Amino acid sequence: MVVFCDRLPKPRETVLGGQFQMFGGEKGANQAVTAARAGGAVIFLEAHEADSFGTDVRERLIKEDINVD
């Protein structure tokens, strides 16, 4: 989850955020996608929560032809 701000906060300061976006990008999943795109046969084993975040990660990996069984 990313919130874009005009600047970084100073120590002990709160700044208001602007645009909000969500990106996939955990290290292991990124490496699995890179290997699959390079032509590797990838099997990915990881525990995911039964919520929208876990479902999204699983669907993205499947779209990249990564075996998540």
Buried (B, 14 or more C-beta within 10 A) or exposed (E): EEEEEEEEEEEEEEEEEEEEEEEEEEEEBEEBBEBBEEEEEBEBEEEEEEEEEEEEBBEBBEEBEBEBE
